Amino acid sequence: MKKIIALLLSCVMLCSQAVFVFAADDSEEKKCEMVEISDEEWAEQGGEIGEIGVMPNLLYIANIYTSIVKVSSSQVSIRAETVCSQKVKAITVVYILQKWNGSKWVDVISRTATAYDATVARKTYSITGLGSGSYRCKASAKVTDYNGYVETLAGYSAGISL
């Protein structure tokens, strides 16, 4: 009988150690918009084309160039270019704007684009409706050759403040 009472008391004590967790209210966050812009608009905003970065050692992906430009206090433009050493079946790139939340980079908005039978995939996007903070561009590329071989690489720009 003592064992049953001890077991019941242990269960009651274990169940009474509840932890309450509340989700953050996302209704206060601003909604932002991401649209593709031309190379000319990118250059007008102060962006450079073909900026040099760290060169990876992969079979097809030669490099991913990423850039971010502040257009106004609530707008940035991001650009990413994935360069392959030879023509491949497909280059799929996820273009992501990230924001620093104080401890890590979190995704704000993204777009995916694919180039077929290409050696280069490049897009430039303008993102509006942003709040203050630090932002950067991330580009995640996936390259597929004609035999089905796949390789991936991610590139990151420097951060800027709005």
LUMVOFI-912711 format. One record per residue: x, y, z of N, C-alpha, C in turn; residue number from 1; residue in one letter. Coordinates in nm, 2 decimals, always signed. Example, Ala and Ser with C-alpha at 12.3 -4.5 7.8 and 13.67 -1.06 7.14 Angstrom:
2
nc1 nc2 nc3 cac1 cac2 cac3 cc1 cc2 cc3 n res
+1.32 -0.57 +0.78 +1.23 -0.45 +0.78 +1.32 -0.33 +0.78 1 A
+1.28 -0.22 +0.71 +1.37 -0.11 +0.71 +1.29 +0.00 +0.79 2 S
This chain:
162
nc1 nc2 nc3 cac1 cac2 cac3 cc1 cc2 cc3 n res
+0.08 -0.12 +0.00 +0.00 +0.00 +0.00 +0.09 +0.13 +0.00 1 M
+0.20 +0.12 +0.07 +0.29 +0.24 +0.08 +0.35 +0.27 -0.06 2 K
+0.38 +0.16 -0.14 +0.43 +0.18 -0.27 +0.33 +0.25 -0.36 3 K
+0.21 +0.21 -0.35 +0.10 +0.27 -0.44 +0.09 +0.42 -0.40 4 I
+0.08 +0.45 -0.28 +0.07 +0.59 -0.23 +0.19 +0.67 -0.28 5 I
+0.31 +0.61 -0.26 +0.43 +0.68 -0.30 +0.43 +0.70 -0.46 6 A
+0.39 +0.61 -0.53 +0.38 +0.62 -0.68 +0.28 +0.73 -0.72 7 L
+0.16 +0.73 -0.65 +0.06 +0.83 -0.68 +0.11 +0.97 -0.65 8 L
+0.18 +0.99 -0.53 +0.24 +1.12 -0.50 +0.34 +1.16 -0.60 9 L
+0.42 +1.07 -0.64 +0.53 +1.10 -0.74 +0.46 +1.15 -0.87 10 S
+0.36 +1.08 -0.91 +0.29 +1.12 -1.04 +0.23 +1.26 -1.02 11 C
+0.17 +1.29 -0.91 +0.11 +1.42 -0.88 +0.21 +1.53 -0.88 12 V
+0.33 +1.50 -0.82 +0.44 +1.60 -0.82 +0.49 +1.62 -0.96 13 M
+0.51 +1.52 -1.04 +0.56 +1.53 -1.17 +0.46 +1.61 -1.26 14 L
+0.33 +1.58 -1.25 +0.24 +1.65 -1.33 +0.22 +1.80 -1.29 15 C
+0.25 +1.83 -1.17 +0.24 +1.97 -1.12 +0.35 +2.06 -1.17 16 S
+0.45 +2.01 -1.23 +0.57 +2.09 -1.28 +0.54 +2.13 -1.42 17 Q
+0.43 +2.20 -1.45 +0.40 +2.24 -1.58 +0.47 +2.37 -1.61 18 A
+0.51 +2.40 -1.74 +0.57 +2.52 -1.78 +0.48 +2.58 -1.89 19 V
+0.46 +2.71 -1.87 +0.37 +2.78 -1.97 +0.46 +2.85 -2.07 20 F
+0.43 +2.84 -2.20 +0.51 +2.91 -2.30 +0.41 +2.99 -2.39 21 V
+0.44 +3.11 -2.41 +0.36 +3.20 -2.49 +0.43 +3.24 -2.62 22 F
+0.36 +3.24 -2.73 +0.42 +3.28 -2.86 +0.42 +3.43 -2.87 23 A
+0.52 +3.48 -2.94 +0.53 +3.62 -2.97 +0.41 +3.67 -3.06 24 A
+0.37 +3.79 -3.04 +0.27 +3.85 -3.12 +0.33 +3.90 -3.25 25 D
+0.30 +3.84 -3.36 +0.35 +3.88 -3.49 +0.27 +3.99 -3.56 26 D
+0.16 +4.03 -3.50 +0.08 +4.13 -3.56 +0.14 +4.27 -3.57 27 S
+0.25 +4.29 -3.49 +0.31 +4.42 -3.49 +0.42 +4.43 -3.60 28 E
+0.46 +4.31 -3.66 +0.56 +4.31 -3.76 +0.51 +4.38 -3.89 29 E
+0.60 +4.45 -3.95 +0.56 +4.51 -4.08 +0.57 +4.40 -4.19 30 K
+0.48 +4.42 -4.29 +0.48 +4.33 -4.40 +0.57 +4.39 -4.51 31 K
+0.66 +4.31 -4.57 +0.75 +4.37 -4.67 +0.72 +4.30 -4.81 32 C
+0.77 +4.36 -4.91 +0.75 +4.32 -5.05 +0.88 +4.31 -5.12 33 E
+0.89 +4.20 -5.20 +1.02 +4.17 -5.27 +0.99 +4.16 -5.42 34 M
+1.05 +4.25 -5.50 +1.03 +4.25 -5.65 +1.16 +4.25 -5.72 35 V
+1.17 +4.18 -5.83 +1.29 +4.18 -5.91 +1.31 +4.31 -5.98 36 E
+1.44 +4.35 -5.98 +1.48 +4.48 -6.05 +1.59 +4.45 -6.15 37 I
+1.61 +4.54 -6.25 +1.71 +4.52 -6.35 +1.85 +4.55 -6.31 38 S
+1.95 +4.51 -6.39 +2.09 +4.54 -6.36 +2.11 +4.69 -6.35 39 D
+2.04 +4.77 -6.44 +2.06 +4.91 -6.45 +2.01 +4.98 -6.32 40 E
+1.90 +4.93 -6.27 +1.84 +4.98 -6.14 +1.94 +4.95 -6.03 41 E
+2.00 +4.83 -6.03 +2.09 +4.79 -5.93 +2.21 +4.88 -5.92 42 W
+2.27 +4.91 -6.04 +2.38 +5.00 -6.05 +2.35 +5.14 -6.01 43 A
+2.22 +5.19 -6.04 +2.18 +5.32 -6.00 +2.17 +5.33 -5.84 44 E
+2.15 +5.22 -5.78 +2.13 +5.22 -5.63 +2.27 +5.20 -5.56 45 Q
+2.38 +5.19 -5.64 +2.51 +5.19 -5.58 +2.57 +5.05 -5.58 46 G
+2.50 +4.95 -5.63 +2.55 +4.81 -5.63 +2.65 +4.79 -5.74 47 G
+2.74 +4.69 -5.71 +2.85 +4.66 -5.80 +2.82 +4.52 -5.86 48 E
+2.86 +4.49 -5.98 +2.84 +4.37 -6.04 +2.97 +4.29 -6.04 49 I
+2.96 +4.16 -6.00 +3.07 +4.07 -6.00 +3.17 +4.09 -5.89 50 G
+3.12 +4.12 -5.77 +3.21 +4.14 -5.66 +3.28 +4.01 -5.62 51 E
+3.40 +4.02 -5.58 +3.48 +3.90 -5.55 +3.46 +3.85 -5.41 52 I
+3.45 +3.72 -5.39 +3.43 +3.66 -5.26 +3.52 +3.54 -5.24 53 G
+3.49 +3.46 -5.15 +3.57 +3.34 -5.12 +3.54 +3.23 -5.23 54 V
+3.64 +3.17 -5.29 +3.62 +3.08 -5.39 +3.61 +2.93 -5.34 55 M
+3.50 +2.87 -5.36 +3.48 +2.73 -5.31 +3.55 +2.63 -5.40 56 P
+3.56 +2.50 -5.36 +3.62 +2.40 -5.44 +3.52 +2.29 -5.46 57 N
+3.43 +2.31 -5.57 +3.33 +2.22 -5.60 +3.34 +2.18 -5.75 58 L
+3.27 +2.08 -5.79 +3.28 +2.03 -5.93 +3.22 +2.14 -6.03 59 L
+3.10 +2.19 -6.00 +3.03 +2.28 -6.10 +3.02 +2.42 -6.05 60 Y
+2.99 +2.44 -5.92 +2.97 +2.58 -5.87 +3.11 +2.65 -5.85 61 I
+3.13 +2.75 -5.93 +3.26 +2.82 -5.91 +3.25 +2.92 -5.80 62 A
+3.14 +2.99 -5.79 +3.12 +3.09 -5.68 +2.98 +3.14 -5.68 63 N
+2.95 +3.20 -5.56 +2.82 +3.27 -5.54 +2.85 +3.41 -5.50 64 I
+2.82 +3.51 -5.57 +2.84 +3.65 -5.54 +2.71 +3.71 -5.48 65 Y
+2.72 +3.77 -5.36 +2.60 +3.83 -5.30 +2.63 +3.97 -5.26 66 T
+2.53 +4.06 -5.27 +2.54 +4.20 -5.24 +2.41 +4.25 -5.18 67 S
+2.42 +4.35 -5.10 +2.30 +4.42 -5.05 +2.33 +4.57 -5.05 68 I
+2.22 +4.65 -5.09 +2.24 +4.79 -5.10 +2.12 +4.86 -5.03 69 V
+2.15 +4.96 -4.95 +2.04 +5.04 -4.89 +1.99 +5.14 -4.98 70 K
+1.86 +5.13 -5.01 +1.80 +5.23 -5.10 +1.74 +5.35 -5.02 71 V
+1.67 +5.31 -4.91 +1.61 +5.42 -4.83 +1.60 +5.36 -4.69 72 S
+1.54 +5.43 -4.60 +1.53 +5.39 -4.46 +1.44 +5.26 -4.44 73 S
+1.36 +5.23 -4.55 +1.27 +5.11 -4.54 +1.28 +5.02 -4.66 74 S
+1.39 +5.04 -4.74 +1.41 +4.96 -4.87 +1.55 +4.92 -4.89 75 Q
+1.57 +4.80 -4.93 +1.70 +4.75 -4.97 +1.69 +4.68 -5.10 76 V
+1.80 +4.66 -5.17 +1.81 +4.57 -5.29 +1.91 +4.47 -5.27 77 S
+1.88 +4.34 -5.30 +1.97 +4.23 -5.29 +2.00 +4.18 -5.43 78 I
+2.12 +4.12 -5.44 +2.16 +4.07 -5.57 +2.25 +3.94 -5.54 79 R
+2.22 +3.84 -5.62 +2.31 +3.72 -5.61 +2.33 +3.66 -5.75 80 A
+2.45 +3.61 -5.77 +2.49 +3.56 -5.89 +2.56 +3.43 -5.87 81 E
+2.51 +3.31 -5.92 +2.57 +3.18 -5.91 +2.64 +3.15 -6.04 82 T
+2.77 +3.13 -6.03 +2.85 +3.10 -6.15 +2.90 +2.96 -6.15 83 V
+2.88 +2.89 -6.26 +2.92 +2.75 -6.27 +3.04 +2.74 -6.37 84 C
+3.12 +2.64 -6.36 +3.23 +2.62 -6.44 +3.20 +2.57 -6.58 85 S
+3.08 +2.51 -6.60 +3.03 +2.47 -6.73 +2.88 +2.47 -6.73 86 Q
+2.82 +2.45 -6.84 +2.67 +2.45 -6.85 +2.62 +2.33 -6.78 87 K
+2.51 +2.36 -6.70 +2.44 +2.25 -6.63 +2.30 +2.25 -6.66 88 V
+2.23 +2.14 -6.62 +2.09 +2.13 -6.65 +2.00 +2.23 -6.58 89 K
+2.03 +2.26 -6.45 +1.95 +2.36 -6.38 +2.03 +2.42 -6.27 90 A
+2.01 +2.55 -6.25 +2.06 +2.62 -6.13 +1.94 +2.68 -6.06 91 I
+1.91 +2.63 -5.94 +1.80 +2.68 -5.86 +1.86 +2.75 -5.74 92 T
+1.82 +2.88 -5.73 +1.87 +2.97 -5.62 +1.75 +3.02 -5.54 93 V
+1.77 +3.01 -5.41 +1.67 +3.08 -5.32 +1.74 +3.21 -5.27 94 V
+1.68 +3.32 -5.31 +1.73 +3.45 -5.27 +1.66 +3.49 -5.14 95 Y
+1.74 +3.52 -5.03 +1.68 +3.54 -4.90 +1.73 +3.67 -4.84 96 I
+1.64 +3.75 -4.79 +1.68 +3.86 -4.71 +1.67 +3.82 -4.56 97 L
+1.77 +3.84 -4.49 +1.78 +3.80 -4.35 +1.80 +3.92 -4.26 98 Q
+1.74 +3.92 -4.14 +1.75 +4.02 -4.04 +1.82 +3.97 -3.91 99 K
+1.90 +4.05 -3.85 +1.97 +4.01 -3.72 +1.87 +4.04 -3.61 100 W
+1.84 +3.94 -3.53 +1.74 +3.96 -3.42 +1.81 +3.98 -3.29 101 N
+1.94 +4.00 -3.28 +2.01 +4.01 -3.16 +2.09 +3.89 -3.12 102 G
+2.06 +3.78 -3.18 +2.13 +3.66 -3.15 +2.16 +3.57 -3.27 103 S
+2.08 +3.59 -3.37 +2.10 +3.51 -3.50 +2.03 +3.58 -3.61 104 K
+2.07 +3.53 -3.73 +2.00 +3.58 -3.86 +1.88 +3.50 -3.88 105 W
+1.77 +3.57 -3.91 +1.64 +3.51 -3.94 +1.59 +3.55 -4.07 106 V
+1.52 +3.46 -4.14 +1.47 +3.49 -4.28 +1.35 +3.59 -4.27 107 D
+1.36 +3.69 -4.35 +1.25 +3.79 -4.36 +1.16 +3.76 -4.48 108 V
+1.22 +3.74 -4.60 +1.14 +3.71 -4.72 +1.24 +3.64 -4.82 109 I
+1.18 +3.56 -4.91 +1.26 +3.49 -5.00 +1.19 +3.47 -5.13 110 S
+1.26 +3.45 -5.24 +1.21 +3.41 -5.37 +1.30 +3.30 -5.42 111 R
+1.24 +3.21 -5.50 +1.32 +3.10 -5.57 +1.31 +3.12 -5.72 112 T
+1.43 +3.10 -5.78 +1.43 +3.11 -5.93 +1.52 +3.01 -5.98 113 A
+1.49 +2.96 -6.10 +1.57 +2.85 -6.17 +1.61 +2.89 -6.31 114 T
+1.73 +2.87 -6.34 +1.78 +2.89 -6.48 +1.82 +2.75 -6.53 115 A
+1.77 +2.72 -6.65 +1.79 +2.59 -6.72 +1.89 +2.61 -6.83 116 Y
+1.97 +2.50 -6.85 +2.08 +2.49 -6.95 +2.16 +2.62 -6.94 117 D
+2.22 +2.65 -6.83 +2.29 +2.77 -6.81 +2.42 +2.75 -6.73 118 A
+2.51 +2.85 -6.74 +2.63 +2.85 -6.66 +2.62 +2.96 -6.55 119 T
+2.52 +3.05 -6.56 +2.51 +3.16 -6.46 +2.36 +3.18 -6.43 120 V
+2.33 +3.20 -6.30 +2.20 +3.24 -6.26 +2.21 +3.37 -6.18 121 A
+2.14 +3.47 -6.22 +2.15 +3.60 -6.14 +2.02 +3.66 -6.14 122 R
+1.99 +3.72 -6.02 +1.86 +3.79 -6.00 +1.90 +3.91 -5.90 123 K
+1.82 +4.01 -5.92 +1.82 +4.13 -5.83 +1.68 +4.16 -5.78 124 T
+1.67 +4.18 -5.65 +1.53 +4.21 -5.60 +1.54 +4.33 -5.51 125 Y
+1.43 +4.40 -5.52 +1.41 +4.52 -5.43 +1.31 +4.49 -5.33 126 S
+1.34 +4.51 -5.20 +1.25 +4.48 -5.09 +1.21 +4.60 -5.02 127 I
+1.08 +4.63 -5.01 +1.03 +4.75 -4.94 +0.95 +4.71 -4.82 128 T
+0.92 +4.81 -4.74 +0.84 +4.79 -4.62 +0.92 +4.73 -4.50 129 G
+1.05 +4.76 -4.49 +1.13 +4.71 -4.39 +1.14 +4.80 -4.27 130 L
+1.16 +4.75 -4.15 +1.18 +4.83 -4.03 +1.33 +4.85 -4.01 131 G
+1.36 +4.92 -3.90 +1.50 +4.94 -3.87 +1.57 +4.81 -3.83 132 S
+1.70 +4.80 -3.84 +1.77 +4.68 -3.80 +1.88 +4.65 -3.90 133 G
+1.95 +4.54 -3.88 +2.06 +4.50 -3.96 +2.01 +4.39 -4.05 134 S
+2.05 +4.40 -4.18 +2.00 +4.30 -4.28 +2.12 +4.25 -4.36 135 Y
+2.10 +4.13 -4.42 +2.20 +4.08 -4.52 +2.13 +3.99 -4.62 136 R
+2.20 +3.96 -4.73 +2.15 +3.87 -4.83 +2.21 +3.74 -4.82 137 C
+2.13 +3.63 -4.83 +2.17 +3.50 -4.84 +2.12 +3.44 -4.97 138 K
+2.21 +3.36 -5.04 +2.17 +3.29 -5.16 +2.21 +3.15 -5.14 139 A
+2.11 +3.06 -5.15 +2.13 +2.91 -5.15 +2.11 +2.86 -5.28 140 S
+2.22 +2.81 -5.34 +2.21 +2.75 -5.48 +2.22 +2.60 -5.48 141 A
+2.14 +2.54 -5.57 +2.14 +2.40 -5.60 +2.16 +2.38 -5.75 142 K
+2.27 +2.31 -5.78 +2.30 +2.29 -5.92 +2.28 +2.14 -5.95 143 V
+2.21 +2.11 -6.06 +2.19 +1.97 -6.11 +2.25 +1.96 -6.25 144 T
+2.34 +1.86 -6.27 +2.40 +1.83 -6.40 +2.30 +1.74 -6.48 145 D
+2.34 +1.71 -6.60 +2.26 +1.63 -6.69 +2.25 +1.48 -6.65 146 Y
+2.34 +1.44 -6.56 +2.34 +1.30 -6.51 +2.26 +1.29 -6.38 147 N
+2.21 +1.40 -6.32 +2.14 +1.39 -6.20 +2.23 +1.43 -6.08 148 G
+2.36 +1.45 -6.09 +2.44 +1.49 -5.98 +2.40 +1.63 -5.93 149 Y
+2.40 +1.64 -5.80 +2.35 +1.77 -5.74 +2.46 +1.82 -5.64 150 V
+2.48 +1.94 -5.64 +2.57 +2.01 -5.54 +2.51 +2.14 -5.50 151 E
+2.53 +2.18 -5.37 +2.47 +2.30 -5.32 +2.58 +2.38 -5.25 152 T
+2.55 +2.51 -5.25 +2.64 +2.61 -5.18 +2.56 +2.73 -5.14 153 L
+2.59 +2.79 -5.03 +2.53 +2.92 -4.99 +2.63 +3.03 -4.99 154 A
+2.58 +3.15 -5.02 +2.66 +3.27 -5.01 +2.60 +3.37 -4.93 155 G
+2.67 +3.46 -4.87 +2.62 +3.56 -4.78 +2.69 +3.69 -4.81 156 Y
+2.61 +3.80 -4.80 +2.66 +3.93 -4.82 +2.70 +3.99 -4.68 157 S
+2.77 +4.10 -4.68 +2.79 +4.17 -4.55 +2.66 +4.23 -4.50 158 A
+2.65 +4.27 -4.38 +2.53 +4.32 -4.32 +2.53 +4.47 -4.34 159 G
+2.41 +4.53 -4.35 +2.39 +4.67 -4.35 +2.28 +4.71 -4.25 160 I
+2.28 +4.84 -4.21 +2.18 +4.88 -4.11 +2.09 +4.98 -4.17 161 S
+1.96 +4.97 -4.13 +1.86 +5.06 -4.18 +1.81 +5.14 -4.06 162 L
